[in-house]
Amino acid sequence: MDILNKAFGEVGAEYGYDSVTAEFCEYKDFKVKWRRSCGWAEFEVSDYLKDAPKEAIEGLARTIFSRIGGRCGKADKKMTEYITSSKFIEDKQPVYIARSRNISDSQEGEYFDLSHVYEALVLLGLVEKDDQIQLRWTKTPNVRRIGLASVLMKVAVVSSLFDSEEIPYYVREFVLYHQLLHIAKGFNPFEVKHDETFEEKERLYPQYEDAQKWLRTMRLYF
């Protein structure tokens, strides 16, 4: 029996499941899908964990079975330690970027380099420099989702809509700042994304009101 099925089977038995199967699947994001009924469960697990140690996979299984049982607390410590390690990010970050259809392969746009925007935010004291963070423009302008962040993979993406000299600089900075705040918050799959603390930090941006007003006027949202 492979390590994935063994881990999920053993943990599933602890939660009262007689039949448990699990297989690795190629997803862009780190995620798990499942189907279940009385006494059985089937799982599709992100192949980012294909080379993970058994204790990390068991930790994922415990996290998922706990969630299925209605106990949504913290993610398992062993699993979290593994998927937030520098080695995991170093190995899986390029895979995530390659699988993302609308993420460019560069931080340099036609007019602006996102690394310069990042440095400006660092100089303002709003974010700390993190060399593992990858910055990317979208390949095509995205108006439905103006930015996104993979907290786990430490990738911050800004819509190429903002790679324009016609866009106020503070809007571009604020959109990237928003994504970097998510990454700085750290991995917690059960935490509210835009909680009160997050919104308080957003307001630390010097031109927060101006940026929000501009985005609302243009009907652009996160």
Secondary structure, 3 states (H helix, E strand, C coil): CCHHHHHHHHHHHHCCCCEEEEEEECCCCCCEEEEEECCEEEEEEEHHHCCCCHHHHHHHHHHHHHHHCCCCCCCCHHHHHHHCCHHHHHHHHHHHHHHCCCECCCCECCCCEHHHHHHHHHHCCCCCCCCCCEEEEECCCCCCCCEEEECCCCEEEECHHHCCCCCCHHHHHHHHHHHHHHHHHCCCCCCCCCCHHHHHHHCCCCCHHHHHHHHHHCCCCC
